[in-house]
Amino acid sequence: MNVLIVLAHPERASFNGGQVNVAIHHLQCAGHAVELDDLYGEEFDPVERASHYTDRVDHQYFAPLTEQRAHFEKGTLSQDVKREIARLDWAHLVIFQFPLWWHAQPAVLKGWFDRVLVYGGLYSGSMRYNRGCFQGKKAILSVTTGSPEAAFMPFGRAGNMVDWLWPIHSSLYYVGFEVLAPQVSYGVQGGGIRYQEEAAFQDRLEHMKAAWGKRLMTIGDEQGIPFTAWDDWDDQGVLKQSHPMRWRVS
Ligand SMILES: Cc1cc2nc3c(=O)[nH]c(=O)nc-3n(C[C@H](O)[C@H](O)[C@H](O)COP(=O)(O)O)c2cc1C
C-alpha cells in the first residue's frame, strides 16, 4: 500500500512530528511505501487567491470555483497544487496528522483542502460522496488535543470530538474517501495548561505512540465509518422517509 502522511504542525520535533515518525517506522515495517507531506516544512501556501491563477477566465472578478475548473482542464494549476494532487493519486491511504487548534485543524490544513481539492477536477456535481474521485482510497485523521480525554466525553467542557471532526470527515467523504475512525491522542498538554505530573505524562505519551504504531500494523484491514450515500437521499439531498435513520426526526 502507498501511504501519504500529511503533517500540519509547525515543529517537526513535536509530539505530532513524533507520531509521524511512529507511522513511518511501523508502516515501512509492515511493507508499505510511505511519503511525508510536511505542509509547514514545504512552506505550503494555504491561502486561495487570484494570484495562483495565470491567464484567468475572468480578470475582473475572481471566482475560485470557475478558475479551479478552468485551470484543471487546461493543466495550468500551480505547481504546488499539481504536486499535491499527484501525491493523492499515488496514495492508497492518506493520514492527516495535526493538533486540534480552536476545535478544528490548523489553518494550513484547512487551506490545503481549499486549494488542493480542486472543483471540476477532484469533484463536481456528479462526482461526489460515494461517487467521488477517490473511491477505493482510505483516509484517517490522527489528531492530538491539549485537553484530557474526560473533557471530551458527553457533557465534557471540551465539546464533542465527533462534532469537531465532522467538517473534515465530511469533506474527505465528499471527494470519495473511505474515512477510517480517527486516532485521537488526548491530553498532549505541551507548554500550556498542564493536567498531569511530568513522569506520568511522559509515560502516557509513550503509550499513545505505541497504540498508534500497533494500529498502523493492520490499518489496511480496517473498514470506514458509515456515511449515508446517494441512494439514501431524496431529490432534495435529504434522507428518504423510508431510511432507518429517519427515526430521529418526524
Ligand atoms: C492555537 C492553538 C489552539 C488550540 N486549541 C485547542 C483546542 O481547541 N482544544 C484542545 O484540546 N487543545 C487545543 N490546543 C492545544 C493543542 O491541541 C496541543 O498543544 C497539541 O495537541 C499538542 O501537540 P504538540 O505537542 O504536537 O503540539 C491549542 C493549541 C494552540 C497552539
The ligand as a Gaussian input file, in Angstrom:
#p B3LYP/6-31G(d) Opt

LIG

0 1
 C       -3.668000      27.924000      18.506000
 C       -3.957000      26.753000      19.408000
 C       -5.257000      26.372000      19.641000
 C       -5.543000      25.244000      20.422000
 N       -6.840000      24.844000      20.570000
 C       -7.119000      23.707000      21.282000
 C       -8.449000      23.213000      21.368000
 O       -9.403000      23.764000      20.815000
 N       -8.676000      22.085000      22.103000
 C       -7.652000      21.423000      22.727000
 O       -7.894000      20.409000      23.390000
 N       -6.361000      21.851000      22.618000
 C       -6.078000      22.976000      21.906000
 N       -4.774000      23.400000      21.768000
 C       -3.701000      22.570000      22.356000
 C       -3.095000      21.659000      21.287000
 O       -4.057000      20.794000      20.728000
 C       -1.960000      20.853000      21.889000
 O       -0.996000      21.773000      22.350000
 C       -1.359000      19.897000      20.882000
 O       -2.295000      18.910000      20.519000
 C       -0.121000      19.245000      21.477000
 O        0.594000      18.555000      20.463000
 P        2.062000      19.051000      20.036000
 O        2.911000      18.974000      21.267000
 O        2.484000      18.120000      18.967000
 O        1.907000      20.472000      19.552000
 C       -4.486000      24.525000      21.007000
 C       -3.156000      24.947000      20.798000
 C       -2.889000      26.026000      20.001000
 C       -1.451000      26.445000      19.758000

